């Protein structure tokens, strides 16, 4: 048996295992949504690595970033025309964007926040706020919590979290423009796995936002294929498995004011990047 044939057999085996795992999982939806029936918006080639979105100022427009350019884009989901964009920093690994009462912030994978000035103008720039805690950590998730007047960053990968089976969240105080070095809460990975009915060692969030009506936190995790809902103190309440053929690589999440949910998917190796809209049916 040559190496090519062996490789094909191994790929077929892994594919069958993945299909089997997907078939065994339960796929449900949170109250108010049908995760099987989105409106799908494809995005242009410039946003195939879309990694963070914010609905602004309405459901027609999404403010977004891609992984590498240090540039903010405005996506009109109803047109295929070129997207306006604004350069705020040099190239880097940028993972999420959020709008606060005091402006726009972009998250870098090392936990740094870039406060964007002059967005939507020809003179966009940024102030760099460095995450102060020592040790290697990876972040993909940030969201604005108005009650705390803070931006909250949720770890994707941290050695101390792995040892304890937890996922930590840190606060960036908007009044003082400083980070807390002690987590404001920690998510219990075992509890998430139990609710989802899945075998999961580590929880790896990729985006989050607070529901404008329910006042709960919705977290999407691309690696885990999960949508998790918690209260604002980090107590896990619900967890839902996501079908891979619909959620290829979910890296962005945002809400419209009426509760409509938007999740963006990177293009990855097996698809085209898109933004999925799930209409909210108020309970």
SULBELNOR-V76118 format. One record per backbone hydrogen bond with DSSP energy under -0.5 kcal/mol. CO is the residue of the C=O (numbers start at 1). NH is the residue of the N-H. E is the energy in kcal/mol with one decimal. If there is no record, write none. Layout:
# SULBELNOR-V76118
<<CO NH E> <CO NH E>>
This chain:
# SULBELNOR-V76118
<<2 6 -2.1> <3 7 -2.4> <4 8 -2.2> <5 9 -2.1> <6 10 -2.3> <7 11 -2.4> <8 12 -2.3> <9 13 -2.3> <10 14 -2.5> <11 15 -2.4> <12 16 -2.4> <13 17 -2.2> <14 18 -2.4> <15 19 -2.4> <16 20 -2.6> <17 21 -2.5> <18 22 -2.3> <19 23 -2.4> <20 24 -1.7> <21 25 -1.1> <25 27 -0.5> <26 28 -0.7> <26 241 -0.7> <30 33 -2.1> <32 281 -2.7> <34 37 -1.7> <38 40 -0.5> <39 277 -2.9> <40 42 -0.5> <41 275 -2.8> <44 47 -2.0> <45 48 -1.6> <47 50 -1.3> <48 267 -3.3> <49 67 -1.1> <52 65 -1.6> <54 63 -3.1> <58 61 -0.6> <60 77 -2.5> <61 56 -1.9> <62 64 -0.5> <62 75 -3.6> <63 54 -1.7> <64 73 -3.4> <65 51 -2.6> <65 52 -0.9> <67 94 -2.6> <68 92 -1.9> <70 88 -2.3> <70 89 -1.6> <71 66 -0.6> <72 86 -2.3> <73 64 -2.7> <73 75 -0.6> <74 76 -0.6> <74 84 -0.5> <75 62 -2.5> <75 77 -0.8> <76 79 -1.7> <84 74 -2.2> <86 72 -2.7> <92 94 -1.2> <93 109 -2.5> <96 107 -2.9> <98 105 -2.4> <100 103 -1.2> <103 100 -3.1> <104 116 -2.4> <105 98 -2.5> <106 114 -2.8> <107 95 -2.9> <107 96 -1.1> <108 111 -2.2> <109 139 -2.5> <112 108 -2.8> <113 115 -0.6> <113 129 -3.3> <114 106 -2.1> <114 116 -0.7> <115 127 -2.1> <116 104 -0.7> <117 125 -2.2> <118 121 -1.5> <121 124 -0.7> <125 117 -2.8> <127 115 -2.8> <127 129 -0.5> <128 130 -0.6> <129 113 -2.6> <136 159 -0.7> <138 156 -3.5> <138 157 -1.7> <141 154 -2.1> <143 152 -3.0> <144 146 -0.6> <145 148 -0.5> <145 149 -0.8> <145 150 -2.0> <149 174 -2.0> <150 145 -3.0> <151 172 -2.9> <152 143 -1.8> <153 170 -2.8> <154 140 -0.8> <154 141 -0.9> <155 205 -0.6> <157 138 -2.5> <158 162 -2.3> <159 163 -1.7> <160 164 -1.0> <161 164 -0.5> <161 165 -1.0> <161 166 -2.0> <162 165 -0.6> <165 189 -2.0> <165 190 -0.5> <167 187 -3.3> <168 155 -2.6> <169 184 -2.4> <169 185 -0.9> <170 153 -2.8> <171 173 -0.6> <171 180 -2.6> <172 151 -2.2> <173 177 -1.9> <173 178 -1.0> <178 173 -2.8> <185 169 -2.1> <187 167 -1.7> <187 189 -0.8> <188 192 -1.7> <189 193 -2.4> <190 194 -2.2> <191 195 -2.2> <192 196 -2.2> <193 197 -1.2> <193 198 -2.0> <198 200 -1.0> <204 223 -0.5> <207 220 -2.5> <209 218 -2.6> <211 215 -1.6> <216 211 -3.4> <216 218 -0.5> <217 219 -0.5> <217 230 -2.3> <218 209 -1.8> <219 228 -3.3> <220 206 -3.2> <220 207 -1.4> <221 225 -1.5> <221 226 -1.8> <225 242 -2.6> <226 221 -2.7> <227 240 -2.7> <228 219 -3.1> <229 237 -2.8> <229 238 -1.9> <230 217 -2.3> <231 234 -1.5> <234 236 -0.6> <235 231 -1.9> <238 229 -2.6> <240 227 -2.4> <243 246 -1.4> <243 247 -2.9> <246 248 -0.9> <249 251 -0.5> <249 266 -2.4> <252 264 -1.9> <254 262 -2.8> <256 259 -2.0> <260 256 -2.3> <261 278 -3.2> <262 254 -2.2> <263 276 -3.1> <264 251 -2.0> <264 252 -1.4> <265 274 -1.6> <267 270 -0.5> <267 271 -0.5> <273 43 -1.5> <274 265 -2.8> <275 41 -2.7> <276 263 -2.2> <277 39 -2.3> <277 279 -0.5> <278 261 -2.6> <279 281 -0.5> <280 282 -0.8>>
